[in-house]
Amino acid sequence: MTALLGEVAKGEAAAGGMKATGHYIRKRLRLAGAARSLAGFSLVFLAAGIVAYRLDVVDFEALKGVLVVAFAMAAAALVIALVGLARVWRSGYQGGGVAIGAVALSLLTLAPFVLAGILAYDNPGVAQSSSEGMQAAEIGAPVEPAEASPDAPPPITGRRYQATAAQVFGVTRLVLADLGWEVSTVNAAAPLDEEDGDLGVSGTVDVPIPTPRDTEGAQAQVDPLDQPDSTDYAIEATATGPVLALPSDITIRIVEDGSESFVDLRSASRSVAWDLGQNRRFIEDFLTRLDLAMAGALTVVPAGEG
C-alpha cells in the first residue's frame, strides 16, 4: 500500500502537481437554430408578401399585416441571437456560428424598415409635394417666400425656360417616356393660330386637314400626348415608387407667358398618408431630367432672375 501511494505521488510530481479532473463539456446554445430558422422565414415571408402585392394578389391592407408580422419575427430572432452570442462570449457556449447567421438574416430583413425609419426622420409627415408655382394663384406669378421651420426641406422651385410651351411640351413627352410614368389625360388650351396658314400639326396649308370621326377617339386613346401646339398644357400622370410600387398622382402644368414658359408639378400619394419624401423625389427627378433634356437646345433661366 505504501508503495502504491508512492507511485501516485511520483505521477503527480511528473504532471506538475495537477490532478486529473476529467473532460470539459461545453454547453450548446439551445435557441440559436430556432432563431436562424425564424430569421430566414421572416425574410422569405417579407419577400413573398411584396411580390404578392406587386402582382395584385393581396391588397394594401393585407400588405401592412405582412410588414408587421415580418418585422416582429425578425426582431425576435435578432434578440434571441444576440442573447446567444452574449452567452458564447461569457460562458463559452457552442453554436456561435449559428447565432451569427441568425443575426445576419435578421438584419437583412430589418434593413428596409431601418431605411424607412431614416426617411421618416428626414421627411415631414405629408403625402404630397409640389413646386412653388403650383401653390400660387397663377402659374408664373411671383411667389412670396413663406416662413418654414429649420427642419423643413427647402421648397421646390419650378422651371422657367426661354421657349414656347409647345417646345417644352415636346421635351416633356420624352422625359415622361424615359421615366415610364403612365399618362392618363392631357388638357391643352385652344390651338395657336399660326400665321401664313402654318397649323403646327399638319404642315403649312391653307385649310386644316379633317380627321375622320371614327378614328379620332382611337387616336386619343393610343397616345393622349398627341396634342396640337398650345400655350397651356395640363398633364395628368401616374408614377410608382420603388419596391412596393405605391402609386402617386402627378400633375404637370406648362404655361407660356410672353417669350418664356413655366413648368410646375404636384405629386400626391394615392394609398398612404406618409410618403417618406417619395413625392418630392418624383418632382426633383422629373425637373432634373427636364433640365438635361432641354439644356442642349435651350437656355435655362434661373427662377429667381428677371
N, C-alpha and C positions, 0 to 999 in steps of 0.2 A: 504493500500500500504506500509506503514511504517512497519507494522507487517510482511508482506511478505519479504521485504528486510532484516528484522531482522532474519527471519528463514534461508534465503540463507547464511547470514553471519555466522550463527551458524553452518550450514552444512560445509562451507569451513573451519571453525576453527576445526571442528571434523575430517576433512580429512587432516589436517596438512597444510592447505593453498594451496593444489593442486587443480587445476581446471580440470574438465573432458575434455579430448581432443578427444574422440572417439577411435575406434580400429586402431591399427597399421597394415598396409597392406604391406607384404614383396613381393618384385618383384621376378619373376621366370626367370631363365636362358632360353632364347628362343632357343639357338642353341645347348644346351647340348645333347638333344635327337638325333638331326641330327648328331652331332659329334660321338656319340656312334654307331649309325647305320652305318656311313661311316667307322669307325674303324673296326667294325665287318665284313662289306662287304670286306674291303681290306684284312683281314685275310683269309676269305673264298676264295677270288679271287686268292690270292697268292698260297694257298694250291692246289686249282683246277688246276692252271697253272703248278705247279710242277708235279702233278700226270699225267696230260695230256702229259707232256714232257716225263716222265718216261715210259708211255705207247705208245710212238711214235705217239700220236695223233697230236701234233704240233712239228715244228722243233725248232732249237735253236734260230733262229732269232725271231720267234714268242714269245719264252720264254723271250727274252730280253725285248720285249714290255710289257709283263705281269709284269716283275720285276719293270720296270719304273713306270707303272701305279699304282701298289700296293704300291710302296714306296711313290708316290705323294699323294695318298689318305690317307695313314696312317700318313704322316707328316702333312697334312692339318687338319686331325681330332685331332692330338695331339696339334697343335697350338690353335685351337678353344677351346678344352677342358681346356688348361692351362689358356687362357684368361678368361674362365668362372670361373675357380677356383679362379682367382685373384679377380673377382667381388664378389664371395661368401665371400672371406676373408675381403675385404674392405667395402662392402656395405651390406652384409648380405643377398645376393640373395639366393633363394631356387634353388635346383637342383644340389647341390654339389655331391651327391652320383652318379648321372647320369654322371657328368663330370669325376669323378674318374674312373668309369667304362670305359669311352671313353679313358682315359689315359692308363689304363691297356691293353686294346685291341690294342691300337696304338703301345705301347712299345713291345707287343708280336709280332706284325707284323714286326716292325723295328729291332728286335733282330738279325735276320740273316744278315741284312745289316750292323749293327754295328760290328758283328763278322767279316764280310768280310772286313770292313774298318780296323780293327785291324790287320788282316792277311796281308792286302795290305801294311800297315805301317811297319810291321816286316819283310816282304819278298821283295826281288828285283823284278822288273817288267820283269820277264822272263817266258817262257813257257816250260822250260825243265830243267833237272838237271842230273848230272852224277857223278860217283865216279872218283877219280883221275886217276885210271888205264885206264878208257875209254878215257881219254884225251891224254894219252901217245901214242907214235907211236907203241908201242908193249906192250901188257898187261904183267905185271910182271916186266917191266923195271923201273928203278928209276925215280921218278917224281920230278922235280925241283920245290920247293915252289914258287908260284907266289905272287907278292905283291897285297894285297887286301885292300879295303877301311875299315876303322874301323867299319862301319855299316854292312858290308857284313857278311853273315853267314859263319861259318868255313867250310872248304872243307870236302867233304865226303870221308872217307878212305875206300878203298876196303878191302877185306879179303884175308888172306893167311893161308892156313891150311897145316899141315903135313899129307897129304893124297893124294891119287891118284885122278885124275879128275873124274874117274868113281864113286868113293866113294862120292865125293862132289855132283856129278850129281844125285846120288840116293837120297841123303838127300834133294837136291833142289826140286825133284819131290814131296816130302812130304810137303815141305813148300808152294809150289805153290798150291797144293790141299787144304791146310789149308787156304790160302789167298783167294782162289776162283778166281784166275786170269785165264783167258782163253788163253791157249797156242795154237798158230797158227802153228808155224813151229819150228823144231829143226834141226840144221845143225851140224853134228858131223864129225870129221876127220876120216880118214880111220881106221877101227877097229884094235886094237892091235893084234900083232902076239904073241900068247901065246906059251910058251914052253911046251913040253910034250903033245901037242895036246889039251890043255885046251883052248877052244874057248871063254870062259867067258859068253856065252849065252846059248848054247845048252847042255853044260856039257863037260866032259873030254872024247873026242872021237878022233879017228884018222882022220876022214873025216868030213866035215861040213854036216849038215842035210839040204837038199834042201827045199825051201819053194815054194809051188805051185804058179804059176804066177797069177791065178785067185783070190787068197786070199791075195797076197802081198799088193795091193793097198788098200783093205778093212781094213787090219790090221793097215796100216799107218794112215787111216782116223779115226779109232777108238781112237787111242792114239798116238799122234806124239812123246810122251816122251819115247816110247819103242825104245831104241837105243842100239846098241852094245857098249861095253867098248871102250873108246877112250881117247885121251889126250887133246882134244879141242872140246868144245861144244859152240854153239851159239843158245840161246833160244829167240824166239820172242813171246811175250805175250801181252795181253790187260788187263789193270786194270781200274776200275771205281771208282770214288770218291764218298763220301757220299752225301746225299740229292739229288743232281742233276744227279748223276751217269755219270759225264763227263768222256769220255774215255781218256786214256793215253797209248801210245805205249811203251812197256818195252822191252829192250834188255839186256840179261844176258849172260856174257861171263865167261866160266870156262876153264882155261888154265893150263895145267900141265907143270911144269918146274923142272926136277930132282925129288926130293922127296917131293916137295911142289906143291900146286895148288892155283891159284889166281882166285878170284871171283870179277867181276866188273859189274856195271849196268849203264844203261842210261834210263831215262824216259822222254817222251815228250808228251805234251798235243796235242790232235788232233783237238780241236774245239775252243780253247780260246788262246788269246795272253798273258794272265797273269794268271799263275796257282795258285797264292796266297800261294806258298810253298807246294802245294799238291804233285808234283813230287818228291820233296826232302823227304817228309814224306813217300811216297811209297818205296823209296830206303832204308831209315833208318829202316822202319818196316820190310822189307824183310831181311836185314842184321842182325837185332836183332833176328829175328826168326831163321835164319840160324845158328847163333852162338849157340842159345839154343838147336837146334836140334842136332848139332854136338858135343856139349860140353860133352855129356855122354861117347862118344867113342874116340874122337879125341882131340888133343891138339891144341888150338887156338894160333897161333903165332902172336904177335903184328906186324903190318905192318912196323913199324919203326925199327925193330931189324933185324939183320942178313944181 
